[in-house]
Amino acid sequence: MHPKHTSKPFLALLIAAAFAVFLLVTIGGTVRVTGSGLGCPDWPLCHGRIIPPLQFNTLVEYSHRLAASITSPLIILAAVAAWWRYRGYPLITVPLTASLALLAVEVVLGGVTVLAELPPAIVTVHLATAQAIFALLLTTIVWYWQKPLAEASASPGLRRWAAWGALATFAVLLSGSYIVGQGAGSACDRWPLCDGGLFPTLPVQWLNMAHRLLAAAGGLLALGIAMKASRAKGAVGSVRWAGALIGAAALGQMLVGAANPWTQFSDLARIAHLSLATALWGASVVLLALAWRPSAAESSGRGVLALGVIADYLLLTKPLIIMLLLLTALGSMFLAAQGAPPASTVFLVLIGGALGAGGANAINHYLDRDIDLSMARTRVRPIPGQRVSPRKALLFGILLNVLAFALLTAWVNLLSAILTLAATLFYVFVYTLWLKRITVQNIVIGGAAGAFPPLVGWAAVTGSLSLPALYLFAIVFFWTPPHFWALAIMLQSDYAKAKVPMMPVVLGVPETTRQVLLHSLILVTLTILFVTVYPVGWLYTSGAIVLGAYFLYLAWRLFRNPGIPAARRLYLYSLLYLALIFTLAIAGVLLGI
């Protein structure tokens, strides 16, 4: 399945994210070549500061972190945009969701790499993860940009060769990283032989020669694949172009590989070696994505169906909601730690929180399947669309919650696990089964379920709860009604058909807008009063005032001119508002201002 129309801004976002990852890998190679891996010995700050000392190795390592801070939002934004606009297209949503999950792993690996003082195995896994993200982004670009043809764009033979070529390139790339980590990168100072002899004499030289032999085999395979792609019968132009890029990158890589010992392993040659290896890997992935791109005739094939099943189960978890909830948990962790929390704790809480929230949402899909079938907006969801059975959705939701509880109990603490489970139980039993169907105040009380993540984050870091954590809970609690009532105004007719007693249906839009304004006043007041219980700094305070003033302006406009356009503006801004409030809190703590 492919979108009927492609969006140039979305395509540009994908390309920017892929280029940013390529640049990040190249800068990472520069860090390694110049011995700057510990230029910033701590993480995520550098020498305990947001602005590092003006020293060469420090600035090189800091540039890598700066590039990462630019790359990460691009990937996150691409995933959010995909689920927002293309949630029915698994060829887009699945690889971008996978890249988002790998991004979380990559961030943690970055911290572990520094704090563990550059262990070779971890450094190699760090590089492998970055290359996997690069491959997923390139695959998404190809599958989004190239519309499916009536027939397959490549023969079965070329498909197999493309797969083997990509695998070989990946193996060569990682072997090169590993031998450098083992101190064998410059063990042989001549080329193609080692020290002029037919056979190496030292173990590190044998390790170096093993990489050369693997690279030679991979290079010859890449050249052979390039020739096959150029001569493939019926191949489309993009396949031939990808083959040409593979051939050029393979030849350039061989030349640069030889130039390393010829130039006495100059920094420029070593950096170019990794950069060209990444380019060859990227070209191989593009050919693989083109060769395996489903044709119109293959749209019901096993591979596409498998991606569709994955996408449907991801839809059950409501990924966009999870992202926003995890940001509130992340902000709470930084505040609780009064700085950067341990990387392992962040990773485990984000994974456990995603599993718990996703499981709760899946169970919500199961319980609300009758309502979803009645509403135009939701009748295409996996259960009413008959793509996932109700029983499987329920079991999936329960399984995710069991995994979340086990993970948080075993590796974080029992309190965070109990709070995560309590959020699910409240959402399922109090909101979905009870309040949603009987009272106009459903979202006011039921919204407490979405306010648990800040408590989970705080408990994960401190092992207890305190007044600042309760303030964060209250901020999300009072944010929920204005946010959801704005959506309810937009979907009033749908809720009326489904007989769900949302406020606009029962009390009317004017009363709803009055309640939106009152709750918005409480929300903005709470965000400003938070500084009285936690010294978050002037950056957060000024930001909360400015963001809150605009929130109140939009709420006032909706009150004075009730209608869908004003409701839509408030609804969309409320998403950004909550994300920015917690982002400002994180920035204020890290910067100390």
N, C-alpha and C positions, 0 to 999 in steps of 0.2 A: 504494500500500500504506500502511495506517494502523494504528497500534497498537490492539489491542483495548481496552486500558485506558490512560487517561492518568493521569499522576502529578502530583498537586498540588504537591509540592515542586519537581519539575522545571519545571513551568509557572511557578511563582513565581520560580525561578532565571532563566528566560528573560525574564520581565517585568522583574525587577530589573536584568538586564544591559542591556536596551533602555532602561529609564529612566535608568540610569547614563550611557549614551552620550548621551542627550538632555541630561542635566544637564552632562555634560562639554563638549558643543558650546556650551551657553549660557554656561558659565564661560569657555570659549575666546573667545566674543564679548565678554565683559566684559574679558578681558585685552587684546583688540585695541582696544576702544573707549576704555579708560583709558590706552592707550599703555604697557602694562606688559609687552609682549612680551619685552623684554630686562631685566625686573626681576630675573631670574636669568640672568646672561650666560654661564653655563657649563651643562654637561649631562653626566650626569643629576643631579649635585649642584647646589646653589644657593649661589653665592659660595664654592664649595669646602666647603660644610657641609651636613649632613643637616637641620639646623634653621636656617632662614634668618634674616637680620637683620630686626628689626621695623620695616620700612619699607613704605609703602603699596603701591607698584608691585611690590616683591618679594613681598609677601604675596599679592597678586592672582595673580601668575604662579605662585607656589608652590601656591596653592589649585587651580589647573588641573592641576598635576603630581600633587597629592595625589588629586584626583578620578580621574586616569588610573590611579594605583596601585591604586585600588579597583575601577575598571571592568575592567582587564585580567584580574585573577583570576576575576572573574565570567564573562567570556567563555571563558577557558580551562576553568573548571570546567564550564560548559555543554557545551563540545565534548567534554570527557572523559566526562561523564555520558551524552551522546548515543551515543558509541561503546561505552560500557560496557553500556548498556541497550537501545539502539535501533539497533544496527549493521545490522540487516536492513531499515531504513526510510530509503531515500535522501532522501525529502522532509524528513527531520530532519537526517541526518548531513551531507549535501552542503552546505547553506547554512551550517551551523555550522562545518564545516571551512574553508569559504571565508572566513568571518568571522575565524577564527583566523589564517589566512594573511595577511589584510589587517591584522590587529592587529600582526603582526610588521613589516609595511611602515609602519604608522602610528607605531610606536615609533621607528623609525629616522628617519622624516620629522620627528617631533617634535624629535629631536636636531639634525638638519640645519637645521631652521627657525631654531633658536636660534643655532647655531654659524655659520650663514651670514648672521645678522643680518636675518632676516625678509624674504627675497626674495618679492615678490608671487606669482610663479608657484608656488613651493614651498608657500607658505601656502595657496593655493587648492587644490593637490593634497592637502595635509594635511586640509583641510576636506572635500574630496570623498571621501577615504578613510573618514573618520569617518562621513559620511552613508551610504556604501555599507555599512559595518558595521551601522549603525542599520537600514537597509533589510533586510539579511539576517536580523537578529534578529527584526524584525517579521514577516517572511515565515515564519520558522520557527514563531513563536507562532501565526500564523493556521493554518498547515498542521498543526500539532500539536493545537491546541485544537478546530478545526472538523473534525468527521468528514465524510468524503465523502458526498455525496448520490447518489441514484439517477441524477439528471440534473445537467447543468451548472448552477451557481448564477447564471450570467449569460449573456446572449446573445453571439454573436460580435461584434456591433456594440459592445456595452458593453465587451467585452474590449479591442477595438482602441482605443476612446476612453480607457479606463483606462491603457493603455500609453502613448499619446501625452500624456496628462495628466501622468503621472509623469515622463516625459522632459522635458516643458516646465518642470515645477516644478524639476527638478534643474538645468536650464540657467539658469533665473532665479536660483537660489540661488548657483550658482558665478559667474555674471556679477556679482552684487552683491559677492561677496568680492573679485573681481579689480579692480573699479573702486575699491573702498576701498583696496586695495593700491597702486593707481596714483595715489592722492591725489585722486580725483574724487568721492568719496562725498558731500561737502558742496559741490560746485562750483555747484550750483543751489540758491539759498536760498529759492526760492518753489515753490509747487505749485498747479496742475499744470504751469504754464509755468516758464520758467527766467529769473530776473531781470526778470520782467514783459514780456519781449519774446516775439514769436512764435517766433523761432529763437535758439538759443544763439550766442554770439560767440566763445567760447574752445574750443580742442580738448578740454579736460577737461570742459567743459560738454556738448559733443556726446557724450562718453563717458557722462556721467551720464544724459543724455536717452535714449540708446540703451538703457540698462538700464531706465529707466522705461517705454519703449515695449514692451520685451520682457516686463517685469513685467505691464503692462496686458493684453497678449495672453495671457500665461499665466494671469492672474487670471480673465479672461473665459472661457477654456477650462475652468478649474477649476469655475467656476459652472455652465457648461453641462453638465459631467460630473456635477456634484452633482444637477442636475435630471434627467438621464437615469437616474441610479442610483435616484432616488426614484420614477420612473415606470416603471422597467423591469418588463415583464410576467414574472411568475413569479419575480422576484428574492426571495431570502430576506431576512430581517430584518437580518442582519449587513451585507449589501450596501447596504441603505438607510441604515443607521447610518453606514457609512463615507462614503457620499455626503453625508450631513448634516454630518459632521465636515469634509469637504473644503470645503463651502460656507461653513461658519462660519469656518474658518481662512482661506479666501481673502478673505472680507469683512474679517476682523480685520487681515489683512496689508495690504490696501489702505488701511485707516484708519491703521494705524501708519506705513505708508510716507509718507502725507501728513503725519502728525504730526511726522515728522523735520524738515522745513524749517519747519513752523509753530512748533516749540519750539526753533528755532535749533540743531537736531541735539543735543538733550540726550542724556546718556549712557543714561538709562532708555529713551528712545524707540529709540535705536540697538540696544541690547541686545534689546529686545522684538522689533525687526524681524527679527533673525536667529533668535530663539527661535520666533517664529510661522512663519517660513519653514521651519524644521525640522519644526514641527508639521504644516504643510501637506504637506511632503514625506512625513512619516510616514503621514498619512491617505491620501495618494495611493498609497503602497506597500501599505497595508492593503487598499484597494479592488482594486488590481492583483492582490494575492495571493488575495483572495477570488474575483475574476473568473476567474483562471486556475487556481484550485484544481481538481485533477483530480477528476472525478466517478467513481463506481463503474464507469460505462460506459466511462470514458476511462482506466482503470487500465493498459491496454495501449497507450496512445497513445505517439507518438514522444517527447514531452517527458518523460513519466514513465520510459520505457525509457532515454532518454539519461541521466537522473539515476541510474537503476539501474546503468548501465554505469560511470558515474563513481564511484559508491559502491563497486562491485566492485573497481575498480582501486585505490581508496583502501584497501579492505580488504586487498589484496595487500601493501600497504606496512606494515601493522600500526601504525596511527597512535598508539595508546596507548603502545606500546613506544618509538616515535620520540620522543614528548614527554618521556619520562623520560630517554632518552639525551641529548637536546638540553639538558636541565637540567644534566646532569653536565658537558657541554661548556661551557655558559654559566658555571657556577661556576668551572671551571678557568680560563676567560678572565679573570674578575675577579681571581682569585688571581694569575695570571701578570702582570697589569697593575698589581697592588697598588692597585687602585681600579677606576674605570670604564674599560674598554677602548674604543677608537674605535668609534663606532656602525656605521660601514661594515663593520668587521671582524666585529662581532657578527652583523650581518645576513647577510653572505656565508657565515660559518661555519655559522650555523643553517640557511640554505638548502642549502648544500653537504652538511652533515651529514644533513639530512632526505632529500635525494636519495640519498645513499650508503646510509643505513640502509634507506630504503624500497626501493631496488633490491636490496639483499641479502635483505630479507624476501620480496620478490617471487620471487627465484630459489629461496629456501627453500620457498615454496609449490609451485613447479614440481617440485623434487626430492622433496618429501615428499608428493606427491599420492596415492601408494599408501597411506601411513600415515594421511593425513587421511581417506581413504575408509573406513578401518577403524574410526575412532574416532567415537563419537557426538557429541563436542564439536566436531569439525572437519569432519564430512562435509558440512556446509552451506556451507563456504567456496567461493569462486568457482570454483576448478578442479574439485574433486569434485562440486560442484553443477552443473557443466556450463554455467556462465554465462560463463566465460572459458576459452578454449582453452589447453592447456599451452604451445604454441608462442608465443602472444601474451604470456602471462605471463612467459616466459623473455626474450623480446625486450624487454619493458617493463622488467624488472629490469636487463638489460644497459644499456639506454638511460639509465636513471636514474644508473647508476654512471659511465657515460661523461660525462654532463653534470656530475656532482659533481666528477669529477677535473678536467675542463676548467675549471670555474668556480673551484675552489680554486687550481689552478695559475696561472691567468691573473690573479686578483685578490687572492689571499691569499699563499700561498707553496707551493713544491713539497713541503716536508716534510709540511704538513697534508694535501695531496692524496694523497701516498703512504701516510700513515697511514690515511686514510679508505678507500683502495683495499685496503690490507692487512687492515683489519677485515672487509671484504666477502669477500676471498679466504679468510681464516681461517674465517669463519662458514660459507661455502659448502663448501669442500673439506675442512677439518680437522674441523669439527663435524658439518655436515649429512651429507656423503657418507661420512665415515669413522667418527668416534667415536660418533655417535648410535646407530648400528646394531650396534656390536660390543662396547662396553664399558660397564660400570656407572659408570665414571668420566667418562662423556661430558660431563656438564654442568660438572664440575670444570675440565677442561682447555678444553673448548669455550666456557666462559663468558668466556674472555679476549676474545672478539670484542666482547662488549658493554662491555668495559672500555676500549676504544680512544678513545671520545669525549673523556675528559679529556686524553688525550695530544694529540688533534687541536686542542682548544681552547688548550692551552698552547703548542703549536708555532705556531699561527696568530698568537699575540701576540708571542712571543719569537723565533721562528725556530729554536728548539732545544728539547731536552728536558733536564730536571734532576730532582734527587731529589724535590722536592715533587710533580712530575707523576707520577713512578713510584708515590709513595704513593697518589695519587688513583686511579691504575690499580689498585693492589692493593686499595683499599677496594671498588671496584666488583667486582673479581675475586672477593673473598671474600664479598661480599654475594650473588652469584649462586647458589651452591649452597643456602644455607638458603631463599632465596626460591623457587627452582625445585623443590627437594625437597618443600617444603610443598605446592606445586601437584601434584607427582607423587603424593603420598599421597592427595590428593583424587581424582586421576584414575587410580588404580592399576589398576582393572579395564580401563579404556580402553587403557592402555599394554600391558597383558597381552594383550589381543585383537590389538593391532597388532604384537605381538612386538618391542617396543622395550625394550631392557634397562635401564630406569630402576631406580634403587637399590631402591625399595620392591618392585618386581616380582622382582628377582633375590635381594636379601639380606634382604628383609622390612622391615616398618615399624619394628620396634624398633631395628634397626641403623641405619636411615635417621635416626631421631630422635636417636640418639647422634651421628651425623655432623653433623646440623643443629646440635646444641648445641656441638660442638667448633669448627665453622666460625664459629658466631656469636661465640664467645669471641675467635677471631682477628680477626674483623671489628671488633668493638667496641674491642678493644685497638688496632688500627690507626687507627681514627678518633680515639682519644685521643692516641696517639703522634704523630699528624700535627703537633701543636703544637710538637714538638721540631725539626721541619725547616722550619716556616713560622710566622711570628708572627701567627697568625690572631686572637688575642685571647680574652678571657674569655667573651664571648658564645657563640662557637663551642664552646669547651672545656666550659662548663657544660651547653650544650645537648647536646653529644655524650655526656656522662656520663649525663644524664637519659634521653635517647632510647635510648642503648645499654643502660641498666639495664632498661628495659621490654622491649627486644628480647630480652635474656637471660631475662627472666621468662617471656615467651611461649615461648621455645625450651625452657626448663626444664619448663613445663607440658606441652608437647607430648611431651617425653621421659618424663615421669611418667605421662601419660595419652594414649598414642598414639590418634589418631582423627581423623576428618574435621573436627569442630568446632574442635579446637585447631589443626589444620593450616590451616584457613581463616582463623582469627584471625591467625596468624603471617604467612600469605601476604599478606593485605590490609595488615597493619601494615608489612610489609617495603617495600611500594611507597611508603607515606607516609614511612617512615624515611629511605630514600635521598634522596627529594625534600627533606626537611627538613634533612638533613645538609648538602647542597650549598647550600640556601637560607641556612642559618646562616652558612656560609662567606662567601657574598656579602655578607650583612648585616654580618658582622664586619669585612670589609675596608672597606666603604663607611662604616660608623660609626666605624671606628678603635677599637673596644672588644672 
